[in-house]
Amino acid sequence: MNHILYSVEEISSTIGGKSFVENPDSQIRTLLTDSRKLTDTEKGIFFALKGRRHGHTFIKDAYDAGVRNFVISDETIDRSSYSGSNFYIVEDTLKSLQDLAAHHRLKFSYPVIGITGSNGKTVVKEWLYQLLAPENNIVRSPRSFNSQIGVPLSVWEMNEENNLGIFEAGISRKGEMENLAKVIRPSIGIFTNIGEAHYEGFENTEEKIKEKLKLFEDVDTFIYSCKYLGEYAGELPGKNRFTWCYRDKADLDVFDDEVLEGKFQFLRARYNGEDIEALIPFTDQASIENGIICWATLLAMGYEPEEADRRLAKLLPVNMRLELKNGINNCSLIDDSYSLDLSSLAIALDFLQQQNQHLRRTLILSDIPGDTLDPLLIYEKVARLLENKSVDRLIAIGPHIKKYAAEFNVETIFFEDTDELISKLPSLKLANETILLKGARAYEFERISALLTHKVHETILEINLTAVEHNLNYYKTLLNPGVKIMAIVKAFSYGSGSFEIANLLEFNKVDYLAVAYADEGVSLRKDGITLPIMVMNPDVMAFETIIENSLEPEIYSFRIFEEFLEVLNRKNISHYPVHIKLDTGMHRLGFEEKDIVKLIGLLSETDAMRVESIFSHLVASEDESEDDLTKEQVKKFEQMSGMIKEKLAYPLLRHVLNTSGISRFPDSQFDLVRLGIGLYGIDSSNKEGSPLQTVTSLKTSISQIKEIRAGETVGYGSSGKMPQGGKIATVKIGYADGYSRALSNGVGKMLINGKQVPTVGKICMDMCMLDVTGLNVSEGDEVIVFNNEIRVEDIAKKINTIPYEILTGISQRVKRVYYYE
């Protein structure tokens, strides 16, 4: 936590540019880059960053929240609208953010570890934090804050109480690392590995390595593997170098490994002419390599081999995500108990604040590790965070936080330990609220999570909200300035959940939502969604409900027009927003070309309705062979909608592009686009190398394992043939969960311990069988039905359907778990 206060003069001299100061006594201690995640506004400075969300657009939001210091690059901003504020006008606000963080970094002389590479950066950082914490007060990057923005925000948290920093840096193109190197200025450098991640930003592997190594140009000690840099032609950095490798000449030569008890990796290595050993409590290859990197780092920093071995054996898994789950008593539960410090608490509270499905927000928080160093400052900041993030109640566990009860201005309940809270849990009457669990490992919050989580069917659909956000931001980059977004959340958001996705979209400031039926819109309203919502298939019987819930119907025929008009007139309502659907070739719903003149007449004769938008639906925007048809549809839409727009004396929106249309027809964006399945990582116009991230992973587990004798069959109708015999695993998913019977008998494949295995026999209602012959599997093992390796698109292709059907077919009895990385 940065305690240093910066004066107006120091800010101005550090970032340069022009200064317009109305409040010369202002002091700065907090950097702000997102108007949706503001804290400590009185002593914060807002950087209006250019990007997918143009920061200058949100200056008013920050000002209204109490911010009075702004770094901007747009000189046309009307500063007179923000009385009492200080403005710093610079050429590049991102550079100014980095310059200020670099200036802050120079105030500290203690060691700083810098980590880069293609993979493993965050795990290595978190494990080093675990390994080095006993004798160090460490400041580190929260989660995976390793970007051009994340690094300066991380380094800004350095303070005089720390004696070690650990920061990770990631780049995606040439020229970025120099900026991060000036901010981090590491004294110890760790290069994890080199792989395919972000390869598209570099000409070749050699250039990619060269760019990443710029982080380490001035380090005292450089730690790396000959496996990745042994053939690098350039000069390696570091006054001192420490190498590790498998069965090759290196400072740490790992020459033997063995799996013990199925869950430990026993490693032997040659170091300083002697054999040493280490036990790592993981067996997957990535964890083993990350563990060896940590082993090498401890040795390079002077730890004795015996001490390194003792600490490595106690490593704990790193869970870098917040999980949103259904809780008991109609609660929503955010589980984020993998670690606890102020930075990760602030991130978790931002996510809590995003949730609008309940009016009440509760935080269950343990003592913060290390608070004995300066507990008053720690808990003062916690109190400010709770106030800024709209927390209604704090349930606190531990002896230290209780001492500072007077600092909190929210409802508070204190317990000495986790056992006491669990014993008193029924008396807390947790119901109809959103609960954030944030506890240090010693407090075993997993016990609380188990009691508060709603118990359901073990098969789980995981939804990565970070990936949804990434995909949304990708499509934003394709839009022309001023073009709005309508996000499609019909059919339970393509099976991914309604209010959870809608909450995220509202937080990310999409302009409209669209649902299929009125009851979907009503559900979103009940869960606190305030965005405009278009109902695409309004039923006459639901018009009253539509109006009561401020939903906006699609008007696609004269019958619907007249029925809705009658309801509006009866209620004496005027200017009610509606959306006019035109049929330009789909021939499903919508007014045809011959209807336009009559439609214009009806719209002109009434004040009851106001046309919010006019739209049409493309038949085959993803199909290159149908481009002539798509272009004809767009032309027809422009003519038909243009006639209506010309006759109506008020502005309205026009939209025709769906997900594939956004990708393929940038000249036809009109005023708004409709983004559907692309949000969930699927866009059929991306033939290869998709920039989208996989959003959903369907997982289940093994119920039982059986040995099958030669000639025996498996499943209904004896259709599962095993002439040679073998081994099968019965897993907890069937066609009632949405796993189609068409995937029977080897058509479908699932992933167990990294290996794809085929189905055998017919898919049953609640379960199915997999051929796991020759594999080392156990009952209870996780089974992945689809993810980024076994893709939904590939499953759909195998059974001659489309990804939409696969996703929307996942049964509601399948538990949804949402997480934010």
VEXPA-486490 format. One record per residue (C-alpha): residue in three letters; y, z, x. Coordinates in steps of 0.001 Angstrom, whole numbers, padded with zeros to 6 digits, always signed. Last residue first. Example, Ala and Ser with C-alpha at 12.3 -4.5 7.8 and 13.67 -1.06 7.14 Angstrom:
BEGIN
SER-001060+007140+013670/ALA-004500+007800+012300/
//
This chain:
BEGIN
GLU-013876-013590-009350/TYR-013515-013103-013087/TYR-016660-012491-015084/TYR-017830-013006-018609/VAL-021284-011940-019772/ARG-022605-013547-022944/LYS-025875-012166-024346/VAL-028159-014724-025953/ARG-028517-013822-029635/GLN-025740-016321-030345/SER-028158-019084-029458/ILE-027328-021675-026798/GLY-027132-024951-028751/THR-023431-025471-028102/LEU-024095-025900-024397/ILE-027100-028223-024646/GLU-025586-030302-027446/TYR-022303-030811-025599/PRO-024200-031833-022454/ILE-025476-034978-024232/THR-028964-036021-025368/ASN-031824-038099-024035/ILE-034144-035234-023067/LYS-033862-035704-019302/LYS-030179-036685-019523/ALA-029280-033395-021182/ILE-031005-031403-018439/ASP-029123-033402-015801/GLU-025755-032807-017460/VAL-026463-029093-017803/ARG-026931-028885-014052/ILE-029826-027344-012181/GLU-027834-026693-009009/ASN-024485-025617-010475/ASN-026216-023438-013055/PHE-029114-023866-015466/VAL-032244-021955-016439/ILE-031998-019488-013570/VAL-034878-017003-013399/GLU-034350-013470-012083/ASP-037453-011580-010966/GLY-038720-008904-013377/GLU-042382-009634-012671/SER-042723-010785-009099/VAL-042627-014096-007255/ASN-044042-015319-003943/LEU-044654-018988-004742/GLY-047897-020935-004313/THR-048336-021694-008001/VAL-045186-020828-009935/ASP-045828-023109-012945/LEU-043449-021873-015624/MET-044188-020617-019134/CYS-041929-020308-022156/MET-040474-017595-024339/ASP-038935-016783-027697/MET-039829-019736-029941/CYS-042352-021298-027577/ILE-041778-024217-025166/LYS-044994-026186-024910/GLY-047213-025966-021845/VAL-046006-025777-018255/THR-042350-025737-017302/PRO-041557-026863-013777/VAL-040397-024785-010778/GLN-037280-025263-008665/LYS-037158-022889-005683/GLY-034187-020694-004699/ASN-035816-017419-005624/ILE-036729-018825-009046/LEU-034907-021893-010432/MET-035939-023613-013640/LYS-037326-027054-014470/GLY-037719-028901-017748/VAL-039782-032036-018284/GLY-042787-030242-016796/ASN-044761-029695-019958/SER-042039-028762-022447/LEU-038334-029647-022134/ALA-038345-031417-025521/ARG-039021-027991-027033/SER-035311-027287-026370/TYR-034057-024107-024748/GLY-031509-022931-027327/ASP-032448-019263-027621/ALA-034731-019964-030596/TYR-036256-022734-028434/GLY-037500-020225-025915/ILE-036353-017803-023221/LYS-037871-014659-021762/VAL-040087-016010-018994/THR-043880-016247-018622/ALA-044823-016939-015003/ILE-047832-019084-014210/LYS-050237-019183-011255/GLY-052790-021816-010384/GLY-055741-023706-011771/GLN-056801-027071-010365/PRO-056958-028814-013745/MET-053893-026925-015059/LYS-053012-028641-018363/GLY-050356-027231-020652/SER-051033-028976-023960/SER-053651-026503-025165/GLY-052060-026854-028613/TYR-049798-023894-027980/GLY-049565-022518-024445/VAL-051440-022908-021156/THR-054775-024558-020428/GLU-057731-023576-018270/GLY-059458-026233-016172/ALA-059264-024335-012885/ARG-058531-020654-013469/ILE-055034-019423-014305/GLU-053564-016388-012501/LYS-050971-014691-014685/ILE-047426-013373-014150/GLN-045513-011469-016844/SER-042014-010979-018210/ILE-040082-013047-015651/SER-036323-013042-016140/THR-033481-014938-017824/LYS-030334-016711-016695/LEU-027998-019357-018103/SER-025060-020129-015803/THR-021800-021431-017243/VAL-018507-022472-015642/THR-019424-025021-012986/GLN-016303-026033-011083/LEU-014519-029351-011484/PRO-013466-031619-008614/SER-016498-033837-009329/GLY-017943-035609-006295/GLU-019805-038192-008324/LYS-019440-040083-011636/ASN-016477-038097-012859/SER-015818-039851-016197/SER-018544-037694-017738/ASP-016334-034624-017469/ILE-018164-031299-017490/GLY-016832-028116-015885/TYR-016246-025969-018963/LEU-012591-026885-019256/GLY-013674-030524-019112/ILE-015509-029932-022388/GLY-012284-029974-024344/LEU-008742-030786-023227/ARG-006588-032484-025837/VAL-003469-034135-024412/LEU+000177-033859-025480/ASP+003411-035853-025521/PHE+002124-039405-024809/GLN-000669-039199-022207/SER-001468-042910-022285/ASP-000436-043966-018771/PRO-002825-041467-017172/PHE-005872-043209-018706/ARG-008987-042213-016759/SER-008935-038457-016165/ILE-006981-037496-019270/GLY-009097-039909-021328/SER-012264-038215-020142/THR-011036-034882-021516/ASN-009504-036270-024732/LEU-006432-038483-024933/VAL-004739-039476-028233/HIS-001699-037270-028662/ARG+001711-037546-030342/LEU+004157-034695-030814/LEU+006989-034413-033316/PRO+010785-034456-033310/TYR+012687-034565-036623/ALA+014069-037212-038981/LEU+010741-038794-039944/LYS+010844-042573-040358/GLU+010553-043531-036673/LYS+007759-041037-036041/ILE+005668-042504-038833/MET+006000-046080-037585/GLY+005405-044967-034002/SER+002179-043240-035010/MET+000786-046547-036272/GLN+002029-048661-033359/GLU+001094-046209-030609/PHE-002267-045579-032210/LYS-003054-049302-032336/LYS-002175-049685-028667/VAL-004273-046667-027743/GLN-007211-047995-029755/GLU-006931-051425-028129/LYS-006877-049789-024714/THR-010001-047836-025573/LEU-011786-050967-026872/ASP-010898-052870-023692/ASP-012122-049933-021649/GLU-015569-050022-023269/SER-017519-051011-020126/GLU-015710-048274-018232/ASP-017186-045612-020516/GLU-015507-042162-020501/SER-012870-043106-023117/ALA-015558-044188-025576/VAL-014457-043718-029190/LEU-010984-042252-028777/HIS-009702-039850-031429/SER-006279-040047-033051/PHE-003169-037926-033195/ILE+000097-037174-034967/SER+001736-033809-034360/GLU+003764-031010-035899/VAL+004421-032895-039115/ARG+006414-030615-041382/MET+005100-029979-044839/ALA+006728-028470-047919/ASP+009887-030534-047510/THR+008402-033407-049485/GLU+009385-036999-050306/SER+009448-038307-046729/LEU+005861-037235-046096/LEU+004689-039005-049239/GLY+006512-042216-048368/ILE+005285-042189-044782/LEU+001728-041810-046056/LYS+002118-044777-048407/VAL+003363-046959-045540/ILE+000630-045733-043202/ASP-002402-046208-045453/LYS-003256-049822-044462/GLU-003490-048756-040818/GLU-006141-046174-041604/PHE-005651-042482-042195/GLY-008208-040231-040518/LEU-011823-039133-040333/ARG-014944-040819-038960/HIS-014176-044485-038423/MET-013784-044018-034632/GLY-011557-047101-034479/THR-007892-046163-034822/ASP-008284-043582-037583/LEU-005126-041477-037693/LYS-005067-037673-038063/ILE-001790-036034-039080/HIS-001280-032439-037902/VAL+000427-029916-040165/PRO+003182-027319-039737/TYR+004557-025771-042981/HIS+008177-026869-043508/SER+008477-025222-046926/ILE+006436-022667-048824/ASN+006998-022028-052555/LYS+003482-020590-052893/ARG+002596-023075-055626/ASN+004315-025816-053642/LEU+002256-025027-050542/VAL-001000-024932-052516/GLU-000253-028289-054196/LEU+000686-029826-050854/PHE-002686-028769-049445/GLU-004566-030499-052248/GLU-002369-033615-052066/PHE-002741-034079-048310/ILE-006481-033316-048373/ARG-006991-036021-051008/PHE-004642-038417-049224/SER-006806-038178-046127/TYR-006772-036790-042559/ILE-004463-033790-042633/GLU-005423-031457-039787/PRO-004523-027919-040764/GLU-002294-025468-038888/LEU-003279-021800-038921/SER-000755-019087-039742/ASN-003452-016618-040836/GLU-002456-016337-044498/ILE-001815-020097-044607/ILE-005280-021020-043380/THR-006884-018435-045644/GLU-005209-019943-048695/PHE-006276-023416-047576/ALA-009925-022360-047118/MET-011340-023745-050376/VAL-009872-027160-049574/ASP-011789-027179-046302/PRO-009934-027882-043085/ASN-011924-029801-040472/MET-009716-029920-037370/VAL-007963-026584-037742/MET-005027-026525-035293/ILE-004135-023157-033764/PRO-000645-022207-032536/LEU-001039-019424-029957/THR-001045-015790-031148/ILE-004597-014708-030278/GLY-005070-011016-031084/ASP-008780-010844-031850/LYS-008177-011014-035578/ARG-006243-014251-035015/LEU-009180-015683-033086/SER-011577-014823-035910/VAL-009265-016459-038446/GLY-009228-019629-036340/GLU-013007-019804-036280/ASP-013057-019132-040026/ALA-010727-022102-040577/TYR-013123-024650-039167/ALA-013311-026946-036148/VAL-010953-025144-033796/ALA-007978-026363-031766/LEU-005717-024335-029470/TYR-002148-025185-028608/ASP+000395-024899-025772/VAL-001667-023685-022833/LYS+000073-020740-021207/ASN-002480-019444-018713/PHE-002651-016138-020587/GLU-003251-018060-023820/LEU-006069-019964-022157/LEU-007663-016783-020814/ASN-007483-015068-024186/ALA-008910-018195-025859/ILE-011907-018139-023514/GLU-012730-014511-024310/PHE-011735-014968-027962/SER-014268-017725-028547/GLY-017430-017537-026470/SER-019016-020031-024080/GLY-021078-022005-026584/TYR-018753-025001-026549/SER-015825-022646-027176/PHE-017686-020959-030058/ALA-018094-024363-031715/LYS-014374-025125-031474/VAL-012260-023991-028516/ILE-010438-027251-027802/ALA-007377-026724-025593/MET-004167-028510-026613/ILE-002078-029192-023530/LYS+001557-030304-023298/VAL+003074-033170-021313/GLY+006486-032184-019917/PRO+005977-033637-016441/ASN+003029-036072-016300/LEU-000410-034559-016340/LEU-003143-034914-013712/THR-002279-031639-011941/LYS-002677-029812-015253/TYR-006241-031122-015391/TYR-007060-029258-012173/ASN-005337-026108-013443/LEU-007595-026027-016489/ASN-010642-026531-014279/HIS-009618-023675-011980/GLU-008959-021358-014927/VAL-012373-022135-016390/ALA-013884-021532-012933/THR-012192-018134-012692/LEU-013547-017344-016158/ASN-017115-017761-014912/ILE-019302-017516-017992/GLU-022776-015993-017594/LEU-025275-016725-020359/ILE-027847-013933-020346/THR-031470-013567-021465/GLU-032186-009859-021809/HIS-031592-009738-025596/VAL-029107-006964-026383/LYS-027957-003478-025371/HIS-024211-002956-025778/THR-022851-001620-022500/LEU-021247+001854-022515/LEU-024277+003827-021313/ALA-025224+001367-018576/SER-021601+001153-017424/ILE-021386+004941-017056/ARG-024449+004977-014803/GLU-023082+002001-012849/PHE-020046+004184-012217/GLU-021961+005928-009448/TYR-019076+008159-008272/ALA-019787+007553-004580/ARG-019261+003833-005107/ALA-015560+004239-005940/GLY-014728+003629-009579/LYS-012957+001155-011820/LEU-014379+000817-015341/LEU-011926-000940-017660/ILE-012334-000285-021392/THR-011011-002506-024189/GLU-010874-000691-027515/ASN-012568-000617-030901/ALA-014486+002601-030166/LEU-014728+005308-027494/LYS-015184+008611-029321/LEU-014505+010768-026228/SER-016761+013482-027679/PRO-019829+011254-027250/LEU-019132+010906-023489/LYS-018934+014651-022731/SER-022205+014844-020784/ILE-021474+011510-019121/LEU-017998+012688-018089/GLU-019400+015878-016594/ASP-022062+014006-014655/THR-019445+011617-013272/ASP-017457+014405-011641/GLU-014595+016874-012133/PHE-013385+015324-015375/PHE-009817+014591-016496/ILE-008454+013188-019784/THR-005058+011488-019906/GLU-002783+009892-022517/VAL-000157+007935-020630/ASN+002908+009018-018638/PHE+000959+009914-015510/GLU+002576+011732-012560/ALA+001926+015198-014042/ALA-001840+014710-013649/TYR-001453+014682-009879/LYS-003981+017390-009048/LYS-006504+015697-011354/ILE-006532+012635-009092/HIS-007927+014737-006245/PRO-010803+016574-007949/GLY-012597+013538-009367/ILE-012914+011516-012553/ALA-010050+010166-014629/ILE-010004+008895-018213/LEU-006614+007215-018535/ARG-005367+006084-021941/ASP-002947+003524-023319/VAL-002735+001106-020390/SER+000101-001392-020871/LYS-000006-002919-017378/ASN+003412-001674-016246/GLU+002708+001953-017192/LEU-000727+001956-015621/LEU+000611+000354-012449/ARG+003431+002870-012183/ALA+000943+005757-012483/VAL-001296+004230-009823/LYS+001758+003925-007564/GLU+002586+007601-008011/TYR-001107+008289-007427/ILE-001097+006756-003962/LEU+002296+008152-002950/LEU+001186+011676-003873/PRO-002199+011248-002201/ASP-000901+010486+001292/LEU-003819+010646+003689/THR-006060+012572+001270/ASP-006167+009426-000926/GLY-008683+007839+001448/PRO-011053+006852-001323/ILE-009352+006644-004761/ASP-010554+009346-007131/SER-012322+007770-010087/LEU-010891+005670-012912/ILE-011871+005004-016528/LEU-009003+002898-017891/THR-008491+002529-021646/ARG-006694-000226-023557/ARG-006030-000045-027313/LEU-004991-002906-029586/HIS-008278-004750-029185/GLN-009028-008463-028740/ASN-005919-008941-026604/GLN-007440-008880-023127/GLN-004998-010183-020528/GLN-003852-006643-019723/LEU-007357-005745-018571/PHE-007355-008715-016192/ASP-004060-007587-014696/LEU-005491-004066-014468/ALA-008405-005424-012414/ILE-006032-007119-009973/ALA-003941-003954-009588/LEU-007089-001865-009018/SER-008264-004323-006346/SER-005015-003813-004444/LEU-004920-000044-004932/ASP-008420+000567-003642/LEU-011795+000834-005292/SER-015038-000998-004693/TYR-017969-002553-006580/SER-017041-000842-009844/ASP-015391-003634-011782/ASP-017018-003560-015224/ILE-014699-004675-018021/LEU-016142-003439-021332/SER-015056-004708-024748/CYS-015593-002136-027478/ASN-017152-002696-030891/ASN-018863+000722-030874/ILE-020836-000014-027702/GLY-019618-002604-025236/ASN-019816-006358-025087/LYS-019281-007445-021503/LEU-016461-008616-019234/GLU-017552-008572-015601/LEU-015033-008359-012764/ARG-016254-010155-009685/MET-016748-009805-005980/ASN-019996-007867-006035/VAL-020772-007093-002416/PRO-024188-005597-001770/LEU-024294-002312+000190/LEU-024827-001951+003910/LYS-026615+001255+004922/ALA-028984-000315+007466/LEU-025975-001867+009215/ARG-024538+001579+009927/ARG-027575+002981+011736/ASP-028134-000252+013670/ALA-024516-000309+014873/GLU-024840+003328+015966/GLU-027982+002568+017969/PRO-026376-000526+019539/GLU-023346+001495+020738/TYR-020049+000384+019244/GLY-017652-001315+021668/MET-015730-003737+019440/ALA-017925-006632+020564/LEU-020980-004638+019497/LEU-019568-003994+016028/THR-018558-007653+015720/ALA-021987-008949+016772/TRP-023662-006795+014101/CYS-021132-007999+011506/ILE-021959-011616+012377/ILE-025665-010719+012253/GLY-025199-009315+008745/ASN-023461-012501+007584/GLU-026424-014479+008923/ILE-028935-012246+007164/SER-026898-012310+003951/ALA-026863-016132+003919/GLN-030598-016331+004643/ASP-031722-014041+001846/THR-033556-010884+002959/PHE-031102-008032+002502/PRO-031068-004388+003633/ILE-030332-005241+007294/LEU-032273-003368+009983/ALA-031126-003720+013570/GLU-032785-003904+016961/ILE-031981-003911+020661/ASP-033777-005390+023656/GLU-031895-005006+026914/GLY-030129-007355+029325/ASN-026689-006729+027884/TYR-027989-007686+024426/ARG-031327-009341+023557/ALA-032149-009245+019858/ARG-034587-007882+017320/LEU-033978-008083+013569/PHE-035778-006337+010689/GLN-034789-007843+007354/PHE-035257-005438+004467/LYS-036216-006084+000819/GLY-039814-007328+000631/GLU-041196-004146+002166/LEU-040152-005401+005611/VAL-039237-009022+006329/GLU-039413-009863+010029/ASP-037020-011249+012615/ASP-037261-012137+016310/PHE-035087-013692+019013/VAL-031544-012808+018029/ASP-029547-013442+021214/LEU-026355-011352+021143/ASP-024249-012241+024180/ALA-025721-015731+023888/LYS-028445-017946+025353/ASP-030606-019217+022543/ARG-033230-017796+020205/TYR-030828-017483+017252/CYS-027205-017124+018305/TRP-024362-014728+018936/THR-021303-015112+021123/PHE-018532-012766+022214/ARG-015470-014273+023829/ASN-012629-012609+025702/LYS-009154-014055+026222/GLY-009785-015967+023009/PRO-009711-019597+021905/LEU-012299-022368+022366/GLU-011221-025627+023933/GLY-012302-028775+022119/ALA-015601-030627+022296/TYR-017479-028467+019801/GLU-021196-028761+020546/GLY-021941-025028+020742/LEU-019469-024233+017956/TYR-021793-023795+014983/LYS-025082-022596+016478/CYS-023205-021225+019488/SER-022047-018536+017102/TYR-018612-016921+017079/ILE-016580-013828+017974/PHE-013177-014257+019679/THR-011561-011243+021363/ASP-007938-010945+022540/VAL-006657-013367+019916/ASP-003694-015686+020566/GLU-005036-019084+019445/PHE-007318-017560+016804/LEU-005989-018963+013519/LYS-005776-022399+015135/LEU-009582-022351+015191/LYS-009659-023506+011567/GLU-007812-026734+012363/LYS-010039-027596+015317/ILE-013184-026896+013307/LYS-012108-029274+010520/GLU-011078-031919+013035/GLU-014514-031828+014651/THR-016253-031858+011271/ASN-014565-035117+010263/GLU-011410-036611+008766/PHE-010419-033424+006972/GLY-009333-032462+003444/GLU-012577-033699+001825/TYR-014632-031117+003709/HIS-013379-028307+001470/ALA-016807-026598+001728/GLU-019323-028766+003622/GLY-020193-026356+006403/ILE-018909-024519+009472/ASN-019756-020917+010240/THR-018367-017376+010413/PHE-015568-017639+012983/ILE-014348-014110+013695/GLY-011105-013393+015566/ILE-009869-010075+016959/SER-006163-009616+017731/PRO-005151-011437+014561/ARG-001598-012688+013988/ILE-002027-012637+010171/VAL+001255-014264+009068/LYS+001787-016666+011954/ALA-001889-017671+011782/LEU-001551-018381+008053/ASN+001169-020989+008536/GLU-000641-022623+011461/MET-003777-022788+009287/GLU-002330-025214+006728/GLY-001729-028326+008832/LYS-004915-030213+007950/ARG-006475-029520+004584/SER-008524-027041+002573/ILE-007765-023785+004345/GLY-009205-020296+004107/ALA-008026-017129+005841/GLU-009602-013678+005738/PHE-007841-010441+006616/ILE-009042-007177+008134/GLY-006378-004691+009273/LEU-006863-001510+011270/ASN-004866+001701+011874/ASN-003379+002110+008422/GLU-000866+004852+007525/GLU+002073+002825+008839/ASN+001638+000114+006240/MET-000003-003276+005735/GLU+000069-004413+002078/TRP+002280-007400+002936/VAL-000698-008829+004852/SER-002548-009359+001571/LEU+000337-011038-000289/PRO+000921-013230+002764/VAL-002769-014265+002779/GLY-003096-014894-000966/ILE-000279-017451-001164/GLN-001499-019945+001450/SER-005036-018950+000488/ASN-007359-016153+001627/PHE-007169-013623-001206/SER-010951-013489-001700/ARG-011240-009953-003127/PRO-008265-007964-001852/SER-007508-008814+001768/ARG-007813-005715+003920/VAL-006002-002538+004943/ILE-008249-000105+006788/ASN-007851+003589+007538/ASN-010463+003865+010266/GLU-013128+006317+011429/PRO-015685+006056+008616/ALA-014273+002720+007325/LEU-015667+000473+010078/LEU-019028-000486+008550/GLN-017933-000641+004906/TYR-014793-002646+005759/LEU-016873-004849+008027/TRP-019122-005481+005029/GLU-016154-006452+002855/LYS-014753-008863+005447/VAL-018175-010390+006159/VAL-018738-010865+002414/THR-015306-012466+001954/LYS-015601-014898+004841/GLY-019203-015936+004148/ASN-018645-019667+003970/SER-016598-022424+005629/GLY-015071-020386+008431/THR-012267-017859+008852/ILE-011863-014179+009646/GLY-008918-012376+011271/ILE-009355-008812+012497/VAL-006111-006912+013092/PRO-005713-004189+015703/TYR-002721-001797+015476/SER+000743-002977+016524/PHE+002578-002979+013212/LYS+006182-004058+012461/LEU+005359-007672+013287/ARG+003334-008034+010080/HIS+006458-007468+007946/HIS+008186-010456+009562/ALA+005053-012556+008936/ALA+005099-011448+005262/LEU+008754-012516+004984/ASP+008044-015854+006640/GLN+005042-016509+004377/LEU+007065-015921+001223/SER+009885-018024+002671/LYS+007420-020835+003405/LEU+006240-020704-000200/THR+009838-020801-001450/ASP+010677-023985+000449/GLU+014313-025091+000860/VAL+015816-021684+000218/ILE+018160-020163-002353/TYR+018145-016361-002365/PHE+019342-014934-005666/ASN+020297-011319-006315/SER+020557-010233-009921/GLY+023015-008076-011875/SER+023569-010776-014466/TYR+020862-013377-014943/SER+022405-016095-017119/SER+025178-016554-014539/ARG+022536-017788-012101/ASP+022224-021089-013954/ILE+019452-022696-011888/THR+020753-025986-010476/GLU+020167-024838-006889/ASP+016403-025127-007300/SER+014651-023612-004283/ILE+014337-020036-005543/VAL+013825-016533-004198/PHE+014681-014000-006901/ASN+015648-010327-006993/ARG+016458-008565-010281/VAL+013038-008211-011930/GLY+013112-006130-015134/ALA+010563-007796-017432/ASP+013278-009969-018982/TYR+014118-011213-015486/ALA+010501-012133-014797/ASP+010223-014066-018057/LYS+013593-015717-017377/ILE+012451-016844-013927/PHE+009345-018413-015428/THR+010204-022107-015341/HIS+011361-021772-011742/GLY+007777-020944-010780/HIS+006386-024367-011570/ARG+002863-023608-012721/ARG+000641-026232-011122/GLY+002703-025862-007981/LYS+006170-024808-006906/LEU+006677-021152-006180/ALA+009542-019182-007731/PHE+009237-016119-005487/PHE+010041-012915-007381/ILE+011232-009850-005440/GLY+010092-006429-006585/LYS+011806-003062-006311/GLU+012747-002670-009977/THR+009796-004827-011024/ASP+007172-002455-009646/THR+004575-004641-011349/LEU+004444-008186-012685/LYS+001291-010137-013373/ARG+002278-012771-015960/SER+005428-013754-014048/ASP+003267-014656-011049/THR+004623-014645-007486/LEU+005882-011091-006975/LEU+006214-009365-003605/THR+006781-005599-003732/ARG+008842-003301-001447/ILE+012431-004495-001899/GLN+015672-002522-002032/SER+018814-003358-004040/ASP+022043-001769-002853/PRO+023796-005142-002553/ASN+023380-005909-006283/GLU+025322-009066-007079/VAL+024113-010981-004041/PHE+024094-014757-003804/SER+022256-015627-000593/LYS+021883-019082+000899/GLY+018954-020094+003097/GLY+017315-017779+005604/ILE+014004-015988+004897/THR+014386-013182+007433/SER+018175-012785+007498/SER+018351-012601+003713/ILE+015516-010110+003325/GLU+016971-007906+006057/GLU+020443-007961+004473/VAL+019158-007207+000988/SER+017357-004166+002360/TYR+013605-003807+002781/LEU+011711-000695+001748/ILE+008472+000070+003561/HIS+005758+001807+001519/ASN+003280-001099+001542/MET+000000+000000+000000/
//
